[in-house]
Amino acid sequence: MLQDKLQPFIDRYDEITRLLSEQDIATDIKRMTELSKEQSSLSEIVEASREYQKLMRDIEDNKALLDDAELGELAKMELKELEERRPQLEDKIKLLLVPKDPNDDRNTYLEIRAGTGGDEAGLFAGDLCKAYIRYAESKGWKVEIVSSAESDVGGYKDITLLVKGDKVYSKLKYEGGVHRVQRVPATETQGRLHTSAVTVAVIPEVDDIEIELKESELRIDVYRSGGNGGQSVNTTDSAVRVTHISTGISVAIQDEKSQHKNKDKAIKILKSRLYEIKLQEQQAATGESRKSQVGSGDRSERIRTYNYPQNRITDHRIGLTLYRLDAIMQGGLFDEIIEPCTIYFQAEKLKETEA
């Protein structure tokens, strides 16, 4: 029975509440933080579980009153409403019971790169970057530009953002892939419609202890910064490229004036990319479906089209089309495209766990 599966979550939540009130826990900051985080992760399923338990009690109470001369008719009406609510709440709970992605609470790197389409791809990379930043602001998240290379006509050849906040990765993880744009570029003199593409990689930030790198595994090159960056940008060899020798993966950072800061940033991104590869290998080893891997940094699949003349945005993975691209690109309404993707992929994971 579903109720039997839910009771352990309620018991653990109540146990944590009791533990947090104990004096020895109150003086142990590390333990208190761990318990508070665990309780927070349980809160949604516990709230739904208690709602479900009350619903089932109400159903039984009303069934017992069906033959009552005075209350039978009222009980029949209320029972109908309760039975209609039941499958909706059960579906919600089933999704909540899907094993949590351990990366969901992590801060996240967003790597946005201009792909096919020349200058227009760079311009759209800039537009998409602004949309993600506005979306982050609407969520109360903080955004740091880790590295960037501007294109000649505006926008970016590539830009890496670090987004920090509550459950960032859980919201952004399905944004990875090819984003196609169809519009008349500002650089177009004859009004022709262009199709361009931007790639987005979504990579969870990792702690230093999770991916250990030795200096002997790295090749570190320093060079003089180029491009926009102020008067001092070309005066010192502050730019740093860190290459992981065995995989050939490299990260170049030049945004900071300090060589040391650029090196630290590059190594942190490199660790996250290596962690991403580790995740993909684990997914392949456990036979997870191709769909469940979307969002883990894959750059090959076209996931979305942004058609400006028709004010249309289409997510090809879930068959969703909305005709308010202009409002969504302002950032605040990005959930209208992100939430349906999240629900769809959660449902796919649920099918896998039930198979």
TAUR-V727587 format. One record per residue. N is the residue number from 1. NEAR is the number of other ideal C-beta (glycine too) atoms within 8 Angstrom. D_FIRST is the distance of its C-alpha to the first C-alpha in Angstrom with 1 decimal. Layout:
n	near	d_first
N	NEAR	D_FIRST
N	NEAR	D_FIRST
This chain:
n	near	d_first
1	4	0.0
2	8	3.8
3	9	5.5
4	6	5.4
5	8	6.9
6	13	9.1
7	9	10.7
8	7	12.9
9	11	14.5
10	11	15.4
11	8	16.7
12	10	18.8
13	12	20.1
14	8	21.3
15	8	22.7
16	12	24.7
17	9	26.0
18	8	27.3
19	9	28.9
20	12	30.6
21	7	32.3
22	8	33.9
23	5	37.5
24	6	37.5
25	12	34.9
26	9	37.0
27	6	40.0
28	8	38.2
29	6	38.1
30	6	36.5
31	8	33.6
32	11	33.2
33	8	33.2
34	8	30.5
35	12	28.2
36	9	29.0
37	8	28.2
38	10	24.8
39	12	24.0
40	7	25.1
41	7	23.0
42	12	19.8
43	9	21.0
44	7	19.7
45	12	16.0
46	11	16.3
47	8	18.1
48	12	15.5
49	13	12.7
50	9	14.9
51	9	15.7
52	14	12.2
53	10	11.8
54	8	15.3
55	12	14.6
56	9	11.9
57	8	14.4
58	10	17.2
59	12	15.7
60	8	15.4
61	8	18.9
62	13	20.4
63	9	19.2
64	6	21.0
65	11	24.1
66	10	24.5
67	4	27.1
68	8	29.0
69	4	32.5
70	4	32.9
71	8	29.5
72	11	27.9
73	6	29.2
74	8	28.2
75	13	24.6
76	10	24.5
77	8	25.7
78	10	23.3
79	12	20.3
80	8	21.4
81	8	21.6
82	12	18.2
83	8	16.6
84	8	18.8
85	9	17.6
86	10	13.9
87	7	14.0
88	8	16.5
89	12	14.5
90	10	11.4
91	8	14.1
92	9	15.7
93	14	12.8
94	9	12.3
95	11	16.0
96	9	16.0
97	7	13.7
98	10	16.4
99	5	18.5
100	6	21.4
101	8	24.9
102	4	26.8
103	9	29.8
104	10	28.4
105	7	30.2
106	10	33.4
107	10	36.7
108	14	37.8
109	15	40.9
110	14	41.7
111	10	44.4
112	15	46.1
113	11	48.8
114	14	51.2
115	10	50.9
116	6	52.9
117	13	55.1
118	7	57.6
119	12	58.4
120	14	55.9
121	15	53.0
122	16	54.2
123	15	54.4
124	17	50.8
125	18	49.6
126	13	51.1
127	10	49.5
128	12	46.1
129	12	46.6
130	9	47.6
131	13	44.5
132	17	42.2
133	11	44.2
134	12	43.9
135	13	40.2
136	14	39.9
137	10	42.1
138	9	39.9
139	9	37.0
140	6	39.2
141	11	39.4
142	7	42.6
143	12	44.3
144	7	46.9
145	9	49.1
146	11	49.3
147	13	51.7
148	9	53.3
149	9	56.0
150	10	57.3
151	14	58.6
152	5	62.2
153	8	61.5
154	7	58.7
155	13	55.0
156	14	54.0
157	9	54.4
158	12	51.4
159	13	49.7
160	13	47.1
161	14	45.2
162	12	43.1
163	15	40.5
164	9	39.3
165	11	36.6
166	7	33.0
167	8	30.6
168	14	33.5
169	15	32.4
170	10	29.0
171	9	31.1
172	14	33.9
173	15	32.5
174	11	32.5
175	12	36.1
176	14	37.6
177	15	39.7
178	12	42.7
179	14	43.3
180	11	45.9
181	16	48.3
182	11	50.6
183	12	53.3
184	9	57.1
185	10	57.9
186	4	60.2
187	8	62.4
188	10	62.7
189	4	66.1
190	4	65.8
191	5	62.5
192	6	60.6
193	7	56.8
194	11	55.7
195	8	52.5
196	15	51.6
197	13	48.7
198	15	47.3
199	11	44.9
200	14	42.3
201	13	40.7
202	16	37.9
203	13	38.0
204	14	36.1
205	10	38.5
206	10	38.3
207	4	39.5
208	8	42.7
209	4	41.1
210	7	38.5
211	10	41.2
212	5	44.3
213	11	47.6
214	6	50.9
215	5	54.2
216	4	55.2
217	8	52.4
218	13	53.8
219	6	56.9
220	9	57.9
221	7	60.4
222	9	62.0
223	7	64.0
224	8	65.4
225	11	63.1
226	7	63.9
227	8	63.1
228	5	62.6
229	8	62.2
230	5	65.2
231	4	68.6
232	8	67.6
233	12	65.2
234	6	67.8
235	5	69.8
236	8	67.7
237	7	65.6
238	13	62.4
239	14	60.1
240	14	57.9
241	12	56.3
242	14	53.9
243	11	53.2
244	13	50.7
245	8	53.1
246	5	50.7
247	7	48.7
248	7	51.5
249	9	49.3
250	9	51.5
251	11	51.2
252	10	54.2
253	14	54.5
254	14	57.6
255	10	56.6
256	9	57.5
257	7	61.1
258	7	60.2
259	11	59.9
260	6	57.7
261	9	55.2
262	15	55.1
263	12	54.5
264	8	51.6
265	13	50.0
266	14	50.5
267	12	49.0
268	10	45.9
269	15	45.4
270	15	46.1
271	13	43.5
272	14	40.9
273	12	42.0
274	13	41.8
275	13	38.2
276	13	37.4
277	9	38.8
278	9	36.8
279	10	33.6
280	11	34.7
281	8	35.4
282	8	32.0
283	11	30.4
284	8	32.8
285	6	32.0
286	6	28.2
287	4	28.9
288	8	27.4
289	7	28.3
290	5	31.6
291	8	29.9
292	11	28.0
293	11	31.4
294	14	33.0
295	13	33.8
296	12	34.5
297	11	38.2
298	11	38.8
299	9	42.0
300	5	42.4
301	7	40.1
302	9	41.2
303	12	38.3
304	12	40.0
305	12	43.2
306	14	45.1
307	13	47.6
308	10	49.9
309	8	52.1
310	6	49.1
311	9	47.3
312	11	44.3
313	13	41.7
314	10	39.5
315	13	36.7
316	9	36.9
317	9	33.6
318	8	31.5
319	6	34.3
320	9	34.6
321	8	38.1
322	11	39.2
323	7	42.8
324	10	43.3
325	13	44.1
326	7	46.8
327	7	44.4
328	13	41.7
329	9	44.4
330	9	45.3
331	14	42.1
332	7	40.4
333	9	38.6
334	13	37.6
335	7	33.9
336	10	34.3
337	13	34.5
338	13	32.5
339	8	29.3
340	11	28.8
341	13	29.4
342	11	26.8
343	9	24.1
344	10	25.2
345	13	25.1
346	10	21.7
347	9	20.4
348	11	22.3
349	11	20.8
350	11	17.2
351	8	18.4
352	10	19.7
353	8	16.6
354	5	14.7
355	4	17.8
